[in-house]
Amino acid sequence: MQWTTFFESLAKLEPDDEFVSGRPGGLSPELAGQVADDIATKLNLNACDTLLDYGSGTGVITRALATRVSSTTAADMTKAVVNRGIEGGGDIEWVVLGNDNPDLSCSFTKLLSYYNAQSFTTHTEVREHIEVLCKSVAPGGTVMFGDIPDRERSNQWKSGERGREENRTTWMGRLQKRDIDLERNQRDLAAFTDRLKGLGIEAPPEFGKPHPGFDRDIVTRMFRELGGEVTIVTQPIEFPNAHTSVDYVVHFNE
Ligand SMILES: C[S@@+](CC[C@H](N)C(=O)[O-])C[C@H]1O[C@@H](n2cnc3c(N)ncnc32)[C@H](O)[C@@H]1O
């Protein structure tokens, strides 16, 4: 099972929109709103912006961003996902990547790719993705490559019983003080896995396994080589994956 087939099956068979993004805990409108606020701040979105959400899924976050900018395009490589996004409404232009093939180059002042890198295994795949993103941003624009599995944070996160005990007393001890529910991810994952079974959807083998993460220096260099100035921002800690992901906010010169 490939990731695109997985998302296609979810878009066709999963009745609840909250789960179509493949997030084990779902993406409620409230959470989408919180994520959108965070993205709008990091991208410094304003009413003059032209926004591209690349790998938008069904556009739950895109819709919450579209009201803050002048025009919004959502692009996803899975047709069934786009169809579901169109049904969801909003002032958004939709693109099926690989089918529609419009020229997106240098067209957008702000560009988002959020929660897309979980399906990449190599830095080469990340590089190819980054090249596409950088081609689409206008001079002076900003790219946010967000919710990216992070090697540094993943190495600090230990799974399993023994890991949980260690996490409690060492690195995760810091998180515990900030009221993080350490068992939440495991509960969400178990419930989502049951849900998939009920729908007859087989997940890709990597689904639910901890992602080893990408190297911050390598990813930063990739953007730099393409002319971007990179700021790495940690996710707000109460967000899903906050303990294993970071955001890259990348500015390009005029
Ligand atoms: C986990 S969902 C995330 C959707 C949305 N950005 C969000 O945060 O809710 C991943 C989506 O990315 C799309 N996708 C995965 N890899 C992609 C790629 N290389 N280019 C474009 N879309 C991609 C999939 O079709 C799927 O709809």
The ligand as an SDF file (V2000), in Angstrom:
LIG
                    3D

 27 29  0  0  0  0  0  0  0  0999 V2000
   -1.1720   13.8670    5.9500 C   0  0  0  0  0  0  0  0  0  0  0  0
   -2.0350   14.7150    4.6680 S   0  0  0  0  0  0  0  0  0  0  0  0
   -1.7860   16.4000    5.1680 C   0  0  0  0  0  0  0  0  0  0  0  0
   -2.7540   17.3300    4.5550 C   0  0  0  0  0  0  0  0  0  0  0  0
   -2.7220   18.7570    5.0680 C   0  0  0  0  0  0  0  0  0  0  0  0
   -1.5500   19.4760    4.6460 N   0  0  0  0  0  0  0  0  0  0  0  0
   -2.8880   18.8020    6.5670 C   0  0  0  0  0  0  0  0  0  0  0  0
   -1.9660   19.2120    7.2600 O   0  0  0  0  0  0  0  0  0  0  0  0
   -3.9330   18.3940    7.0500 O   0  0  0  0  0  0  0  0  0  0  0  0
   -0.9160   14.4730    3.3880 C   0  0  0  0  0  0  0  0  0  0  0  0
   -1.4690   14.8930    2.0280 C   0  0  0  0  0  0  0  0  0  0  0  0
   -0.3280   15.1790    1.2470 O   0  0  0  0  0  0  0  0  0  0  0  0
   -0.5140   14.6590   -0.0400 C   0  0  0  0  0  0  0  0  0  0  0  0
    0.8540   14.4040   -0.4660 N   0  0  0  0  0  0  0  0  0  0  0  0
    1.7290   13.4990    0.0010 C   0  0  0  0  0  0  0  0  0  0  0  0
    2.9050   13.5950   -0.6110 N   0  0  0  0  0  0  0  0  0  0  0  0
    2.7820   14.6100   -1.4920 C   0  0  0  0  0  0  0  0  0  0  0  0
    3.6530   15.2020   -2.4370 C   0  0  0  0  0  0  0  0  0  0  0  0
    4.9040   14.7600   -2.6130 N   0  0  0  0  0  0  0  0  0  0  0  0
    3.1830   16.2230   -3.1720 N   0  0  0  0  0  0  0  0  0  0  0  0
    1.9370   16.6650   -3.0050 C   0  0  0  0  0  0  0  0  0  0  0  0
    1.0390   16.1460   -2.1440 N   0  0  0  0  0  0  0  0  0  0  0  0
    1.4810   15.1360   -1.4000 C   0  0  0  0  0  0  0  0  0  0  0  0
   -1.4090   13.4370    0.1340 C   0  0  0  0  0  0  0  0  0  0  0  0
   -2.1930   13.1940   -1.0230 O   0  0  0  0  0  0  0  0  0  0  0  0
   -2.2730   13.8360    1.3270 C   0  0  0  0  0  0  0  0  0  0  0  0
   -3.4950   14.3890    0.9310 O   0  0  0  0  0  0  0  0  0  0  0  0
  1  2  1  0
  2  3  1  0
  2 10  1  0
  3  4  1  0
  4  5  1  0
  5  6  1  0
  5  7  1  0
  7  8  2  0
  7  9  1  0
 10 11  1  0
 11 12  1  0
 11 26  1  0
 12 13  1  0
 13 14  1  0
 13 24  1  0
 14 15  1  0
 14 23  1  0
 15 16  2  0
 16 17  1  0
 17 18  1  0
 17 23  2  0
 18 19  1  0
 18 20  2  0
 20 21  1  0
 21 22  2  0
 22 23  1  0
 24 25  1  0
 24 26  1  0
 26 27  1  0
M  CHG  2   2   1   9  -1
M  END
$$$$
